[in-house]
Amino acid sequence: MRYVSTRGAWADTPQSFQSILLEGLAPDGGLAVPQSYPRLAAAELESLRGLGYRDLALAILSRYIDDIPPADLRRIVDATYTAEVFGSEAITPLTTLEPGLHLLHLANGPTLAFKDIALQLLGNLFEYALATSHRTLNILGATSGDTGSSAEYAMRGKHGVTVFMLSPKGRMSPFQAAQMFSLTDANIHNLAIEGTFDDCQDLVKVVTGNNEFKTRHSIGAVNSINWGRVAAQVVYYFAGYFAATRDNVEEVDFAVPSGNFGNILAGHVAREMGLPVRRLILATNENDVLDEFFRTGRYRPRTSAETHATSSPSMDISKASNFERFMFDMGGRDSTIVRALWNELAVTGGFDLAGTPHWARVRKSGFESGRSTHADRIATIRDVHARYGIVIDPHTADGLKVGLECRDAAAPLVCIETALPVKFAATIREALRREPERPAAYEGLEERPQRFTVLPADAGRVMMYIEEHVAAA
Ligand SMILES: *Cc1c(COP(=O)(O)O)cnc(C)c1O
């Protein structure tokens, strides 16, 4: 398997998995995509049913990662997906709320959000790839909560990797801050910036925009556009499908709360590989760029000033970075189309597919969409609690709300749980007038000693800090 860019780079020199693993964007600003999706024959699909999560993950991932010797890849996968880290041997267990309605639990990893499933693997893949190429990597990132902690828990203690994570001082929930700041690993640096999340993102842009500094200190990122993350997420669509069906003739619908389009893109890839997925139901919150696209064909990213701060904050995005990969497929995997669309985006602030052959492809792609608001979230959390006796988090509630609107009798609906409610206690209190349950390992989290460095929103100071603490090459 080799990789090309959505915008045409590498067409004549397709890249190996390990070379795209440690890169951010392709040199032309595009995203790495596989040259083609491996299509599973019926017999192959049948052979996957009944596999445990680790064997399933190896079977799927080895289609995308063929430049790591199989025995090494097996060791990496086996070390990643353990009951110790993810709470059960199933890794992503499925529970049935009522006949034909299921919840796929993706949030039982170390930071209680679905991003752990991909990032825990990425941490081990990074360590492996850096060791084989005798390199070190300094990861610089900005977080408003979930991504940063998931990245830190994935990279803690990993050889060759040092993490510098910027967060807006005093603006994360106490639980989120405690999750990050209580890490004492020497390779994790929490920088609490006196400013907003946007300030933190701007600082990252300034520092990584300094090519000399970036190269000298091998600065990299663990952002949501890493193909390794998408590949890792494809696995749980297979696991969820097998758990919800009895044979490979049945089709299912998945409902996915979406922000950067990373999670649901993996569902699209699974479908392209031949998994019998009927519909992928995309749910947004009040930041409804993607719902607008799937309803009208118009893609119009927002500015950060137009982005609402909602009670499902991990979906508060203004533009969906992984969307470009989907558009590459909808344009017939033709990079000239992606280039033209993203050109138009840069010039006019959006594009409109209505009336084009690409829109006809989108209509046939199995996607549906809907939008959920704060009031919907509260009502859904209450309703699910009253009906089924369980508490779901606000993001999962967005997915369930839209999934139930689209549900019909022809296919079972699998709703994806992307976080545990304890991370969003204020919304749970508002909905249910009670505290969310806290997994035992997180008792007293906020009382643990915290380690972080306060810095002003000043790129010079951030660079100076990095310079003093980078991993020795
Ligand atoms: C990141 C995140 C999402 C959105 O996932 P995307 O891959 O960005 O679409 C949804 N819910 C939670 C809890 C998240 O952390």
The ligand as a MOL file (V3000), in Angstrom:
LIG
                    3D

  0  0  0     0  0            999 V3000
M  V30 BEGIN CTAB
M  V30 COUNTS 15 15 0 0 0
M  V30 BEGIN ATOM
M  V30 1 C -13.1550 14.7790 18.8170 0
M  V30 2 C -14.5060 14.4390 19.3350 0
M  V30 3 C -15.6480 14.3840 18.4920 0
M  V30 4 C -15.5670 14.7220 17.0110 0
M  V30 5 O -14.8650 13.7690 16.2670 0
M  V30 6 P -14.2990 14.1240 14.8120 0
M  V30 7 O -13.4240 13.0050 14.4420 0
M  V30 8 O -13.5650 15.4230 14.9670 0
M  V30 9 O -15.4820 14.2710 13.9090 0
M  V30 10 C -16.8580 14.0070 19.0330 0
M  V30 11 N -16.9730 13.7440 20.3540 0
M  V30 12 C -15.9190 13.7910 21.1930 0
M  V30 13 C -16.1280 13.5000 22.6310 0
M  V30 14 C -14.6550 14.1400 20.7260 0
M  V30 15 O -13.6090 14.1950 21.5830 0
M  V30 END ATOM
M  V30 BEGIN BOND
M  V30 1 1 1 2
M  V30 2 1 2 3
M  V30 3 2 2 14
M  V30 4 1 3 4
M  V30 5 2 3 10
M  V30 6 1 4 5
M  V30 7 1 5 6
M  V30 8 2 6 7
M  V30 9 1 6 8
M  V30 10 1 6 9
M  V30 11 1 10 11
M  V30 12 2 11 12
M  V30 13 1 12 13
M  V30 14 1 12 14
M  V30 15 1 14 15
M  V30 END BOND
M  V30 END CTAB
M  END
